Amino acid sequence: MFAVTETPIDAHRVEASVLAPGYGGVVTFLGFVRERSDDDRAVDGLAYEAHESMAVAEFEKIAAALRERYGDLRVAIVHRTGSLNVGEVAVVVAVAAPHRRVAFAACAEAIDELKKGAPIWKKERYLDGTDDWRENAP
Amino acid sequence: MTVRVLAFARVREILGSNDSTLTLNDGARVSDAWAAVVERAPALAPLARSTRVARNGEIVSGEEPLQDGDELALLPPSGGG
């Protein structure tokens, strides 16, 4: 499952999509909207926008690179767009592998890669009424 | 030739449109399209270095030649996750 969606993400559904006999280790990462920004401003909420088709293609590319590196894996990546409140799920990455070590490593790598290059953008809204586009460190 | 320009995030706000068209001379390259966009919105000039350009869904360099009907996407640095 690779998707960008305007509706709240059901993390259990994303995780369920990677479950299969023979895959004994499943690691799911959930990214939530935090109440403080990286520079410690009070966050009211945020808006994500994406180049949808390129973002989904990038998710597929990330999964393919992980399989190349770690072998057999089942990967799902779903990212929210639109307006989100503090405490909502922004992104879910689920990885199933035959064993746990690879599942942990591949899941961590998947979210790192997503943050690096997926065509998705975040505008934070602050409680003081200001807002700002926030870019990930390269 | 005419190309479609999709703009996102900060670039979209400065350009004032998420979906517009550009008319360029035959033989134009991605760098010519960017120059035409900056002419429309000069405040974009400082973002040249950080903005990636995709042609029909693939990230390309400024040298990439364009064809009539191409879709260009102007992609500022990512903020997902």
Backbone of each chain as ProteinMPNN parsed JSONL, in Angstrom:
{"seq_chain_A": "MFAVTETPIDAHRVEASVLAPGYGGVVTFLGFVRERSDDDRAVDGLAYEAHESMAVAEFEKIAAALRERYGDLRVAIVHRTGSLNVGEVAVVVAVAAPHRRVAFAACAEAIDELKKGAPIWKKERYLDGTDDWRENAP", "coords_chain_A": {"N_chain_A": [[0.852, -1.189, 0.0], [0.775, 2.034, -1.047], [0.37, 5.367, -0.638], [-1.076, 8.689, -0.777], [-3.072, 10.676, 1.187], [-6.042, 12.56, 1.88], [-7.678, 12.031, 3.942], [-8.03, 10.988, 7.405], [-5.474, 8.711, 8.536], [-5.7, 5.239, 8.882], [-3.853, 3.508, 10.905], [-3.73, 0.837, 11.62], [-4.821, -0.453, 9.457], [-2.946, 0.069, 7.49], [-0.757, -1.266, 8.529], [-1.807, -3.854, 8.564], [-1.792, -4.415, 5.901], [0.727, -5.317, 5.258], [1.088, -7.702, 6.513], [1.818, -11.16, 6.467], [2.071, -14.725, 6.07], [5.194, -16.112, 7.007], [6.498, -13.783, 7.347], [7.919, -12.714, 10.004], [8.639, -10.537, 11.525], [7.389, -7.398, 12.189], [7.518, -3.971, 11.813], [6.185, -0.908, 12.599], [6.097, 2.463, 11.898], [4.822, 5.44, 13.239], [4.186, 8.748, 12.502], [3.505, 11.688, 14.217], [1.714, 14.827, 14.506], [3.362, 17.292, 16.221], [3.203, 19.289, 19.288], [5.057, 21.253, 19.631], [7.269, 23.181, 17.635], [10.365, 22.531, 15.792], [11.969, 24.665, 16.442], [10.887, 25.339, 18.813], [8.398, 26.671, 18.879], [4.937, 27.223, 19.686], [2.697, 25.022, 18.323], [-0.196, 25.164, 16.337], [-1.341, 23.686, 14.374], [-0.988, 21.969, 11.19], [-0.364, 22.11, 7.617], [-0.16, 19.829, 5.002], [1.078, 19.463, 1.722], [1.279, 17.753, -1.422], [2.978, 16.474, -4.332], [1.15, 14.353, -5.766], [1.291, 12.006, -7.517], [4.018, 11.808, -7.97], [4.922, 11.535, -5.356], [3.843, 9.061, -4.56], [5.163, 7.449, -6.399], [7.744, 7.836, -5.471], [7.587, 6.616, -2.95], [7.264, 3.982, -3.778], [9.712, 3.631, -4.999], [11.444, 3.874, -2.813], [10.729, 1.573, -1.384], [11.485, -0.394, -3.209], [14.261, -0.011, -3.275], [14.899, -0.74, -0.684], [14.231, -3.434, -0.698], [16.092, -4.33, -2.483], [18.366, -4.025, -0.968], [17.909, -5.392, 1.473], [16.653, -7.732, 0.858], [13.869, -9.948, 0.841], [10.963, -8.2, 1.562], [7.968, -6.697, 2.89], [6.36, -3.72, 2.271], [4.667, -0.776, 3.326], [3.563, 2.519, 2.803], [2.034, 5.428, 3.841], [0.967, 8.737, 3.552], [-0.348, 11.687, 4.994], [-2.248, 14.452, 3.64], [-3.343, 17.891, 3.406], [-5.139, 19.704, 5.976], [-4.015, 19.381, 9.286], [-4.404, 18.626, 12.76], [-2.698, 19.109, 15.937], [-1.464, 16.092, 17.247], [-2.596, 14.414, 15.384], [-2.125, 11.699, 13.043], [0.509, 11.868, 10.802], [2.042, 10.379, 9.058], [2.497, 6.973, 8.09], [4.579, 4.198, 8.209], [5.021, 0.93, 7.402], [6.758, -2.086, 7.805], [7.355, -5.379, 6.922], [9.304, -8.183, 7.601], [11.181, -11.26, 7.28], [12.506, -11.558, 9.747], [13.137, -9.74, 12.876], [15.313, -7.866, 13.03], [15.985, -6.899, 10.5], [13.526, -5.79, 9.861], [13.292, -3.632, 11.692], [15.533, -2.066, 10.891], [14.996, -1.536, 8.174], [12.576, -0.157, 8.293], [13.289, 2.176, 9.663], [15.055, 3.246, 7.826], [13.347, 3.698, 5.687], [11.613, 5.804, 6.542], [13.499, 7.791, 6.919], [14.44, 8.161, 4.286], [12.1, 8.976, 3.034], [11.686, 11.469, 4.266], [13.832, 12.816, 3.268], [13.515, 13.042, 0.466], [10.877, 12.827, -0.641], [8.272, 14.326, -2.538], [6.74, 16.25, -0.743], [5.252, 18.703, 1.28], [5.344, 20.894, 4.134], [3.468, 23.138, 6.006], [3.672, 24.89, 8.892], [1.404, 26.015, 11.368], [1.169, 28.467, 13.776], [0.383, 29.106, 17.264], [0.516, 31.783, 17.765], [-0.517, 32.952, 15.571], [1.036, 33.185, 13.299], [2.605, 31.627, 10.402], [4.605, 29.086, 8.689], [6.64, 27.655, 6.128], [8.181, 24.545, 6.487], [11.243, 23.001, 6.111], [12.869, 19.856, 5.593], [16.002, 18.784, 6.963], [18.703, 18.41, 4.686]], "CA_chain_A": [[0.0, 0.0, 0.0], [1.521, 3.291, -1.143], [-0.696, 6.337, -0.885], [-1.166, 10.013, -0.177], [-4.509, 10.767, 1.423], [-6.551, 13.727, 2.614], [-8.494, 11.581, 5.068], [-7.194, 10.432, 8.484], [-4.886, 7.403, 8.217], [-5.943, 4.126, 9.805], [-2.542, 2.856, 10.982], [-3.891, -0.619, 11.677], [-5.067, -0.948, 8.097], [-1.667, 0.121, 6.77], [0.048, -2.37, 9.057], [-2.4, -5.13, 8.152], [-1.516, -4.667, 4.484], [2.04, -5.97, 5.069], [1.122, -8.987, 7.228], [1.734, -12.36, 5.621], [2.809, -15.853, 6.663], [6.582, -16.08, 6.555], [7.086, -12.497, 7.736], [7.77, -12.813, 11.45], [8.93, -9.265, 12.186], [6.69, -6.251, 11.584], [7.776, -2.712, 12.505], [5.366, 0.181, 12.056], [6.419, 3.799, 12.403], [3.772, 6.452, 13.117], [4.629, 10.119, 12.735], [2.387, 12.518, 14.687], [1.911, 16.278, 14.561], [3.787, 17.667, 17.573], [2.687, 20.581, 19.765], [6.122, 22.261, 19.572], [8.083, 23.098, 16.423], [11.777, 22.264, 16.072], [12.537, 25.852, 17.11], [10.159, 25.494, 20.071], [7.194, 27.51, 18.836], [3.704, 26.476, 19.986], [2.06, 24.69, 17.046], [-1.653, 25.047, 16.337], [-1.636, 22.606, 13.438], [-0.181, 22.179, 9.996], [-0.934, 21.682, 6.345], [0.756, 19.149, 4.091], [0.671, 19.295, 0.335], [2.154, 16.787, -2.089], [2.808, 16.109, -5.738], [0.673, 13.019, -5.4], [1.788, 10.878, -8.313], [5.465, 11.678, -7.726], [5.13, 11.051, -3.992], [3.583, 7.621, -4.547], [6.275, 6.828, -7.136], [8.912, 7.876, -4.585], [7.376, 5.572, -1.932], [7.547, 2.691, -4.431], [11.16, 3.59, -5.218], [12.056, 3.611, -1.506], [10.495, 0.154, -1.067], [12.293, -1.208, -4.122], [15.658, 0.098, -2.84], [15.035, -1.515, 0.554], [14.23, -4.865, -1.05], [17.391, -4.559, -3.113], [19.392, -4.057, 0.063], [17.636, -6.318, 2.575], [15.976, -8.948, 0.411], [12.42, -10.035, 0.866], [10.272, -7.323, 2.509], [6.697, -6.122, 2.48], [6.437, -2.33, 2.714], [3.532, 0.11, 3.075], [3.819, 3.909, 3.2], [0.882, 6.308, 3.594], [1.198, 10.08, 4.084], [-1.503, 12.594, 4.977], [-2.172, 15.816, 3.112], [-4.408, 18.759, 3.903], [-4.978, 20.365, 7.264], [-3.941, 18.436, 10.413], [-4.283, 19.182, 14.105], [-1.73, 18.473, 16.826], [-1.894, 14.778, 17.709], [-3.033, 13.553, 14.275], [-1.079, 10.923, 12.378], [0.932, 12.478, 9.544], [2.638, 9.382, 8.169], [2.654, 5.614, 8.604], [5.453, 3.313, 7.442], [5.004, -0.428, 7.959], [7.668, -2.997, 7.112], [7.369, -6.762, 7.383], [10.467, -8.948, 7.14], [11.189, -12.577, 7.93], [12.988, -11.433, 11.127], [12.956, -8.399, 13.417], [16.403, -6.9, 12.837], [15.824, -6.262, 9.185], [12.302, -4.971, 9.892], [13.633, -2.369, 12.362], [16.467, -1.27, 10.084], [14.378, -1.092, 6.926], [11.55, 0.833, 8.611], [13.996, 3.426, 9.978], [15.605, 3.781, 6.586], [12.243, 4.157, 4.841], [11.133, 7.132, 6.943], [14.594, 8.732, 6.635], [14.447, 8.436, 2.845], [10.893, 9.765, 2.734], [11.895, 12.845, 4.7], [14.873, 13.408, 2.44], [13.247, 13.366, -0.929], [9.517, 12.71, -1.191], [7.738, 15.657, -2.839], [5.68, 16.567, 0.223], [5.65, 19.941, 1.95], [4.649, 21.136, 5.4], [3.378, 24.504, 6.518], [3.224, 24.902, 10.283], [0.581, 27.131, 11.845], [1.508, 28.641, 15.195], [-0.685, 29.672, 18.099], [0.582, 33.255, 17.736], [-1.158, 33.443, 14.342], [1.941, 33.156, 12.152], [2.826, 30.288, 9.832], [5.908, 28.99, 8.042], [7.001, 26.404, 5.457], [9.302, 23.922, 7.178], [11.959, 22.074, 5.23], [13.689, 18.859, 6.278], [17.444, 18.898, 6.737], [19.048, 17.57, 3.529]], "C_chain_A": [[0.895, 1.248, 0.0], [0.519, 4.371, -1.492], [-0.438, 7.669, -0.209], [-2.659, 10.249, -0.009], [-4.896, 11.988, 2.237], [-7.347, 13.315, 3.838], [-7.588, 10.955, 6.13], [-6.725, 9.008, 8.163], [-5.247, 6.403, 9.301], [-4.664, 3.288, 9.85], [-2.667, 1.338, 10.986], [-4.109, -1.217, 10.291], [-3.771, -0.977, 7.29], [-0.803, -1.06, 7.203], [-0.486, -3.717, 8.561], [-2.03, -5.473, 6.706], [-0.16, -5.348, 4.256], [2.114, -7.346, 5.746], [0.998, -10.145, 6.239], [2.492, -13.486, 6.312], [4.245, -15.826, 6.144], [7.275, -14.772, 6.896], [6.888, -12.353, 9.243], [8.02, -11.525, 12.197], [8.221, -8.145, 11.463], [6.977, -5.026, 12.441], [6.967, -1.632, 11.813], [5.774, 1.487, 12.715], [5.218, 4.704, 12.188], [4.381, 7.81, 13.402], [3.423, 10.973, 13.079], [2.742, 14.005, 14.582], [2.191, 16.662, 16.012], [3.255, 19.042, 17.972], [3.764, 21.666, 19.807], [6.88, 22.074, 18.263], [9.53, 22.815, 16.804], [12.44, 23.458, 16.756], [11.647, 26.296, 18.278], [9.032, 26.523, 20.041], [5.972, 26.628, 19.1], [2.909, 26.287, 18.691], [0.548, 24.523, 17.231], [-2.079, 23.868, 15.46], [-0.756, 22.797, 12.224], [-0.912, 21.701, 8.761], [0.163, 21.012, 5.532], [0.199, 19.259, 2.69], [1.696, 18.402, -0.346], [1.941, 16.833, -3.591], [2.445, 14.629, -5.676], [1.311, 11.891, -6.187], [3.289, 10.694, -8.098], [5.746, 11.159, -6.328], [4.914, 9.537, -3.937], [4.697, 6.875, -5.286], [7.526, 6.778, -6.265], [8.786, 6.811, -3.491], [7.724, 4.2, -2.527], [9.047, 2.513, -4.648], [11.889, 3.258, -3.911], [11.92, 2.126, -1.163], [11.363, -0.744, -1.943], [13.759, -1.191, -3.694], [15.887, -0.72, -1.57], [15.075, -3.013, 0.254], [15.552, -5.265, -1.692], [18.464, -4.807, -2.046], [19.181, -5.184, 1.069], [16.987, -7.624, 2.133], [14.475, -8.82, 0.577], [11.785, -9.16, 1.951], [8.892, -7.002, 1.978], [6.628, -4.73, 3.094], [5.136, -1.602, 2.385], [3.881, 1.505, 3.582], [2.582, 4.737, 2.834], [1.144, 7.644, 4.281], [-0.056, 10.921, 3.945], [-1.196, 13.851, 4.186], [-3.338, 16.604, 3.688], [-4.098, 19.262, 5.296], [-5.033, 19.349, 8.407], [-3.83, 19.195, 11.726], [-3.166, 18.465, 14.866], [-2.301, 17.131, 17.281], [-2.401, 13.87, 16.603], [-1.839, 12.835, 13.649], [-0.773, 11.545, 11.019], [1.406, 11.43, 8.55], [2.696, 8.027, 8.869], [3.548, 4.838, 7.649], [5.426, 1.948, 8.115], [5.9, -1.32, 7.113], [7.575, -4.376, 7.748], [8.552, -7.471, 6.752], [10.409, -10.321, 7.787], [11.587, -12.486, 9.405], [13.067, -9.973, 11.552], [14.058, -7.406, 13.061], [16.265, -6.142, 11.531], [14.587, -5.366, 9.186], [12.57, -3.626, 10.556], [14.483, -1.485, 11.456], [15.781, -0.703, 8.85], [13.31, -0.032, 7.188], [12.202, 2.191, 8.902], [14.521, 4.078, 8.7], [14.501, 4.356, 5.692], [11.788, 5.56, 5.243], [12.229, 8.176, 6.725], [14.591, 9.137, 5.159], [13.247, 9.294, 2.449], [11.12, 11.231, 3.082], [12.893, 13.56, 3.806], [14.318, 13.884, 1.101], [11.816, 13.313, -1.428], [8.932, 14.112, -1.404], [6.478, 15.966, -2.019], [6.171, 17.771, 1.017], [4.748, 20.232, 3.131], [4.656, 22.62, 5.744], [2.842, 24.449, 7.934], [2.454, 26.187, 10.579], [0.847, 27.256, 13.333], [0.373, 29.318, 15.954], [-0.648, 31.198, 18.105], [0.036, 33.834, 16.436], [-0.259, 33.451, 13.123], [1.979, 31.741, 11.557], [4.125, 30.284, 9.026], [6.054, 27.645, 7.329], [8.226, 25.831, 6.147], [9.935, 22.874, 6.273], [12.785, 21.098, 6.066], [15.162, 19.116, 5.997], [17.822, 17.956, 5.587], [19.847, 16.329, 3.945]], "O_chain_A": [[1.666, 1.476, 0.932], [-0.123, 4.3, -2.54], [0.298, 7.772, 0.773], [-3.43, 10.05, -0.948], [-4.185, 12.399, 3.154], [-7.661, 14.153, 4.684], [-6.511, 10.451, 5.812], [-7.47, 8.208, 7.599], [-5.114, 6.686, 10.492], [-4.412, 2.471, 8.965], [-1.823, 0.635, 10.429], [-3.654, -2.32, 9.987], [-3.521, -1.902, 6.517], [-0.205, -1.755, 6.381], [0.283, -4.603, 8.187], [-1.96, -6.642, 6.327], [0.079, -5.897, 3.18], [3.093, -8.071, 5.571], [0.19, -10.114, 5.311], [3.443, -13.237, 7.053], [4.476, -15.546, 4.968], [8.492, -14.654, 6.755], [5.828, -11.925, 9.702], [7.664, -11.409, 13.369], [8.417, -7.952, 10.263], [6.717, -5.027, 13.644], [7.049, -1.46, 10.597], [5.793, 1.599, 13.941], [4.652, 4.742, 11.096], [5.023, 8.0, 14.435], [2.437, 10.995, 12.342], [3.914, 14.381, 14.572], [1.388, 16.403, 16.908], [2.903, 19.856, 17.118], [3.458, 22.844, 19.991], [7.108, 20.945, 17.829], [9.889, 22.85, 17.981], [13.362, 23.287, 17.554], [11.653, 27.461, 18.676], [8.744, 27.168, 21.049], [5.972, 25.439, 18.78], [2.502, 27.255, 18.049], [0.084, 23.841, 18.145], [-3.038, 23.157, 15.761], [0.116, 23.666, 12.207], [-1.921, 20.998, 8.832], [1.264, 21.543, 5.388], [-1.011, 19.16, 2.486], [2.841, 18.305, 0.096], [0.862, 17.186, -4.066], [3.315, 13.767, -5.55], [1.816, 10.93, -5.607], [3.779, 9.566, -8.048], [6.708, 10.417, -6.127], [5.71, 8.815, -3.337], [5.124, 5.803, -4.858], [8.279, 5.805, -6.306], [9.777, 6.17, -3.141], [8.377, 3.374, -1.89], [9.587, 1.415, -4.508], [12.829, 2.463, -3.899], [12.876, 1.497, -0.709], [11.911, -1.738, -1.469], [14.431, -2.221, -3.738], [16.946, -1.324, -1.401], [15.84, -3.763, 0.86], [16.063, -6.366, -1.483], [19.335, -5.664, -2.194], [20.132, -5.852, 1.474], [16.793, -8.526, 2.948], [13.9, -7.737, 0.469], [12.048, -9.363, 3.137], [8.66, -7.028, 0.769], [6.816, -4.573, 4.3], [4.57, -1.783, 1.307], [4.433, 1.651, 4.672], [2.142, 4.75, 1.684], [1.502, 7.68, 5.458], [-0.741, 10.88, 2.923], [-0.043, 14.267, 4.073], [-4.205, 16.054, 4.367], [-2.949, 19.251, 5.74], [-5.971, 18.556, 8.496], [-3.236, 20.271, 11.79], [-2.745, 17.369, 14.495], [-3.471, 17.039, 17.653], [-2.62, 12.681, 16.837], [-0.702, 13.302, 13.72], [-1.666, 11.729, 10.191], [1.2, 11.57, 7.345], [2.915, 7.945, 10.078], [3.316, 4.816, 6.44], [5.779, 1.833, 9.289], [5.824, -1.321, 5.885], [7.7, -4.521, 8.964], [8.782, -7.383, 5.546], [9.663, -10.522, 8.745], [11.073, -13.242, 10.229], [13.065, -9.073, 10.713], [13.777, -6.233, 12.817], [16.409, -4.92, 11.47], [14.599, -4.296, 8.576], [12.132, -2.59, 10.055], [14.19, -0.303, 11.275], [15.959, 0.468, 8.516], [13.152, 0.893, 6.392], [11.723, 3.227, 8.44], [14.439, 5.293, 8.522], [14.697, 5.373, 5.026], [11.597, 6.416, 4.379], [11.931, 9.321, 6.384], [14.726, 10.316, 4.831], [13.361, 10.213, 1.638], [10.792, 12.124, 2.301], [12.804, 14.772, 3.611], [14.614, 14.994, 0.657], [11.561, 13.724, -2.56], [9.081, 14.983, -0.547], [5.351, 15.946, -2.512], [7.344, 17.856, 1.38], [3.569, 19.879, 3.145], [5.703, 23.267, 5.769], [1.711, 24.023, 8.166], [2.798, 27.274, 10.114], [0.763, 26.274, 14.07], [-0.472, 30.002, 15.375], [-1.652, 31.843, 18.41], [0.106, 35.041, 16.209], [-0.733, 33.699, 12.014], [1.452, 30.792, 12.138], [4.678, 31.339, 8.718], [5.643, 26.613, 7.86], [9.204, 26.544, 6.372], [9.263, 21.988, 5.746], [13.33, 21.461, 7.109], [15.525, 19.605, 4.927], [17.323, 16.833, 5.517], [20.216, 15.519, 3.095]]}, "seq_chain_B": "MTVRVLAFARVREILGSNDSTLTLNDGARVSDAWAAVVERAPALAPLARSTRVARNGEIVSGEEPLQDGDELALLPPSGGG", "coords_chain_B": {"N_chain_B": [[6.224, 26.571, -28.176], [4.051, 25.086, -25.709], [4.034, 24.658, -22.24], [3.001, 23.005, -19.245], [2.896, 24.18, -15.933], [3.352, 23.086, -12.755], [3.213, 24.118, -9.438], [4.482, 24.109, -6.103], [4.01, 24.459, -2.536], [6.085, 26.851, -1.01], [6.994, 27.938, -3.432], [4.706, 27.845, -5.014], [3.083, 29.671, -3.627], [4.485, 32.09, -3.992], [4.492, 32.316, -6.739], [1.818, 32.453, -7.146], [0.05, 30.681, -8.225], [-0.98, 27.307, -8.649], [-1.057, 25.868, -10.911], [-0.235, 26.506, -14.047], [0.344, 27.871, -17.378], [3.061, 28.06, -19.7], [4.413, 29.788, -22.451], [6.873, 28.993, -24.662], [9.887, 29.368, -26.641], [10.589, 27.216, -29.446], [12.83, 24.514, -28.882], [13.467, 25.219, -26.356], [14.808, 24.841, -23.036], [14.766, 23.341, -19.72], [15.92, 25.278, -18.068], [15.256, 27.61, -19.406], [12.523, 27.659, -19.053], [12.392, 27.988, -16.292], [13.559, 30.534, -16.121], [11.563, 32.025, -17.378], [9.512, 31.705, -15.567], [10.579, 33.016, -13.355], [10.661, 35.549, -14.371], [7.996, 36.136, -14.366], [7.477, 36.066, -11.651], [9.508, 37.618, -9.836], [10.441, 37.334, -7.221], [11.014, 34.703, -6.906], [13.587, 34.199, -7.681], [15.765, 33.872, -5.744], [15.278, 31.264, -4.987], [16.17, 29.521, -6.84], [18.386, 27.797, -6.631], [17.655, 25.91, -4.709], [15.332, 24.751, -5.609], [13.988, 21.926, -7.102], [13.379, 20.585, -10.358], [10.9, 18.781, -11.997], [10.334, 16.949, -14.927], [7.614, 15.803, -16.523], [7.243, 14.077, -14.325], [9.787, 13.158, -13.674], [12.808, 13.986, -12.06], [14.893, 16.488, -13.361], [17.762, 18.098, -14.959], [18.732, 21.549, -15.513], [19.494, 21.605, -18.117], [17.902, 19.963, -19.56], [16.048, 19.288, -22.479], [12.906, 20.606, -23.617], [9.561, 19.615, -24.571], [6.66, 20.341, -26.528], [3.704, 20.437, -24.636], [4.728, 19.294, -22.361], [4.826, 18.558, -18.815], [5.844, 20.436, -16.187], [7.13, 20.322, -12.899], [7.599, 22.289, -10.104], [9.631, 21.961, -7.45], [10.162, 22.679, -4.254], [12.501, 22.309, -1.414], [11.93, 19.279, 0.431], [9.405, 18.643, 2.955], [8.149, 16.622, 4.215], [6.865, 13.902, 6.312]], "CA_chain_B": [[5.609, 25.43, -27.496], [3.381, 25.4, -24.449], [4.231, 23.658, -21.185], [2.204, 23.2, -18.041], [3.77, 24.35, -14.773], [2.759, 22.831, -11.444], [4.081, 24.687, -8.404], [4.12, 23.606, -4.778], [4.482, 25.049, -1.292], [6.556, 28.229, -1.069], [7.064, 28.37, -4.839], [3.316, 28.066, -5.43], [2.58, 30.919, -3.032], [5.137, 33.254, -4.601], [4.026, 32.38, -8.121], [0.402, 32.817, -7.106], [-0.755, 29.689, -8.948], [-0.439, 25.94, -8.559], [-1.171, 25.216, -12.22], [-0.285, 27.561, -15.055], [1.004, 27.47, -18.622], [4.111, 28.938, -20.213], [4.696, 29.654, -23.871], [8.33, 29.105, -24.825], [10.386, 29.148, -28.01], [10.995, 25.848, -29.761], [14.211, 24.28, -28.475], [13.667, 25.684, -24.977], [15.205, 23.864, -22.03], [14.191, 23.573, -18.39], [16.43, 26.547, -17.54], [14.487, 28.691, -20.032], [11.216, 27.679, -18.391], [12.601, 28.597, -14.973], [13.771, 31.971, -16.334], [10.261, 32.626, -17.68], [8.748, 31.715, -14.311], [11.154, 34.065, -12.506], [10.239, 36.815, -14.953], [6.616, 36.332, -13.914], [7.504, 36.268, -10.191], [10.939, 37.829, -9.562], [10.8, 36.91, -5.857], [11.437, 33.293, -6.942], [15.001, 34.101, -8.085], [16.654, 33.277, -4.735], [14.962, 29.856, -4.748], [16.63, 28.728, -7.992], [19.341, 26.764, -6.247], [17.05, 24.858, -3.881], [14.127, 24.192, -6.227], [14.196, 20.894, -8.114], [12.356, 20.612, -11.405], [10.577, 17.48, -12.594], [9.684, 16.996, -16.239], [6.738, 14.629, -16.643], [7.389, 13.184, -13.178], [11.18, 12.77, -13.412], [13.682, 15.114, -11.746], [15.833, 16.718, -14.458], [18.642, 19.256, -14.802], [18.354, 22.709, -16.304], [19.855, 21.378, -19.524], [16.93, 19.064, -20.187], [15.212, 19.93, -23.491], [11.456, 20.487, -23.405], [8.704, 19.393, -25.738], [5.309, 20.878, -26.403], [2.808, 19.589, -23.843], [5.376, 18.784, -21.15], [4.387, 19.031, -17.507], [6.961, 20.709, -15.282], [6.743, 20.513, -11.501], [8.606, 23.048, -9.365], [9.624, 21.263, -6.166], [11.089, 23.198, -3.231], [12.986, 21.24, -0.532], [10.834, 18.508, 1.019], [9.091, 18.843, 4.372], [7.223, 15.545, 4.614], [7.22, 13.025, 7.417]], "C_chain_B": [[4.973, 25.895, -26.185], [3.654, 24.277, -23.447], [3.381, 24.027, -19.983], [3.155, 23.28, -16.845], [2.985, 24.127, -13.482], [3.73, 23.348, -10.384], [3.56, 24.289, -7.033], [4.704, 24.476, -3.666], [4.887, 26.511, -1.491], [6.571, 28.768, -2.502], [5.654, 28.682, -5.367], [2.8, 29.403, -4.896], [3.177, 32.14, -3.706], [4.647, 33.438, -6.036], [2.549, 32.763, -8.189], [-0.493, 31.846, -7.848], [-0.133, 28.319, -8.796], [-0.38, 25.276, -9.931], [-1.308, 26.306, -13.279], [0.392, 27.063, -16.334], [2.026, 28.528, -19.018], [4.209, 28.709, -21.709], [6.17, 29.955, -24.08], [8.702, 28.895, -26.285], [10.712, 27.671, -28.218], [12.472, 25.689, -29.389], [14.481, 24.715, -27.043], [14.035, 24.513, -24.067], [14.563, 24.217, -20.691], [14.647, 24.926, -17.833], [15.687, 27.74, -18.145], [13.109, 28.813, -19.387], [11.336, 28.346, -17.024], [12.783, 30.115, -15.109], [12.438, 32.674, -16.606], [9.392, 32.712, -16.424], [9.25, 32.849, -13.409], [10.789, 35.447, -13.047], [8.823, 37.156, -14.476], [6.585, 36.677, -12.421], [8.96, 36.412, -9.749], [11.366, 37.37, -8.168], [11.229, 35.444, -5.81], [12.938, 33.149, -7.187], [15.889, 33.46, -7.016], [16.4, 31.779, -4.497], [15.491, 28.941, -5.853], [17.48, 27.544, -7.562], [18.664, 25.594, -5.511], [15.85, 24.178, -4.538], [14.498, 23.151, -7.283], [13.07, 20.99, -9.14], [12.158, 19.19, -11.926], [9.902, 17.726, -13.939], [8.909, 15.689, -16.403], [7.044, 13.592, -15.555], [8.801, 12.744, -12.858], [12.005, 14.027, -13.137], [14.726, 15.263, -12.853], [16.707, 17.926, -14.148], [18.132, 20.399, -15.685], [18.605, 22.543, -17.794], [18.797, 20.592, -20.292], [16.084, 19.803, -21.23], [13.722, 19.645, -23.24], [10.745, 20.194, -24.715], [7.335, 19.978, -25.462], [4.451, 19.903, -25.587], [3.433, 19.019, -22.578], [4.711, 19.347, -19.889], [5.62, 19.201, -16.633], [6.413, 20.877, -13.877], [7.897, 21.205, -10.79], [8.538, 22.604, -7.908], [10.629, 21.878, -5.196], [11.545, 22.057, -2.314], [11.842, 20.595, 0.253], [10.637, 18.824, 2.503], [8.177, 17.76, 4.912], [7.724, 14.763, 5.813], [6.899, 13.628, 8.762]], "O_chain_B": [[5.314, 26.945, -25.639], [3.52, 23.097, -23.77], [3.083, 25.196, -19.74], [4.118, 22.517, -16.768], [2.069, 24.885, -13.16], [4.924, 23.051, -10.428], [2.354, 24.151, -6.827], [5.734, 25.13, -3.83], [4.138, 27.305, -2.061], [6.202, 29.917, -2.745], [5.452, 29.666, -6.079], [2.163, 30.169, -5.62], [2.474, 33.116, -3.967], [4.417, 34.559, -6.49], [2.093, 33.33, -9.181], [-1.666, 32.139, -8.083], [1.09, 28.176, -8.812], [0.269, 24.244, -10.098], [-2.353, 26.947, -13.397], [0.946, 25.964, -16.362], [1.88, 29.712, -18.718], [4.102, 27.577, -22.182], [6.656, 31.028, -23.724], [7.938, 28.322, -27.062], [11.068, 26.967, -27.273], [13.265, 26.614, -29.56], [15.609, 24.594, -26.564], [13.636, 23.371, -24.291], [13.908, 25.249, -20.549], [13.864, 25.637, -17.203], [15.506, 28.762, -17.482], [12.593, 29.914, -19.197], [10.497, 29.161, -16.643], [12.236, 30.886, -14.321], [12.208, 33.784, -16.125], [8.636, 33.666, -16.242], [8.459, 33.551, -12.781], [10.628, 36.398, -12.283], [8.504, 38.317, -14.219], [5.765, 37.483, -11.982], [9.579, 35.432, -9.334], [12.536, 37.05, -7.958], [11.75, 34.985, -4.793], [13.505, 32.087, -6.928], [16.693, 32.586, -7.342], [17.22, 31.105, -3.873], [15.284, 27.728, -5.81], [17.317, 26.431, -8.063], [19.054, 24.438, -5.675], [15.401, 23.134, -4.066], [15.222, 23.446, -8.234], [11.959, 21.419, -8.828], [13.118, 18.492, -12.252], [9.029, 18.583, -14.073], [9.495, 14.607, -16.417], [7.099, 12.392, -15.824], [9.014, 12.031, -11.877], [11.921, 15.008, -13.876], [15.369, 14.287, -13.24], [16.442, 18.679, -13.211], [17.219, 20.223, -16.493], [18.016, 23.237, -18.623], [18.8, 20.563, -21.523], [15.47, 20.824, -20.918], [13.347, 18.592, -22.725], [11.244, 20.479, -25.804], [6.909, 20.095, -24.313], [4.474, 18.695, -25.825], [2.759, 18.338, -21.805], [4.128, 20.431, -19.89], [6.348, 18.245, -16.369], [5.366, 21.494, -13.677], [9.04, 20.756, -10.868], [7.543, 22.828, -7.218], [11.828, 21.62, -5.307], [11.028, 20.945, -2.424], [10.909, 21.273, 0.682], [11.57, 19.215, 3.204], [7.514, 17.943, 5.933], [8.855, 14.938, 6.266], [7.143, 13.002, 9.793]]}, "name": "protein", "num_of_chains": 2, "seq": "MFAVTETPIDAHRVEASVLAPGYGGVVTFLGFVRERSDDDRAVDGLAYEAHESMAVAEFEKIAAALRERYGDLRVAIVHRTGSLNVGEVAVVVAVAAPHRRVAFAACAEAIDELKKGAPIWKKERYLDGTDDWRENAPMTVRVLAFARVREILGSNDSTLTLNDGARVSDAWAAVVERAPALAPLARSTRVARNGEIVSGEEPLQDGDELALLPPSGGG"}
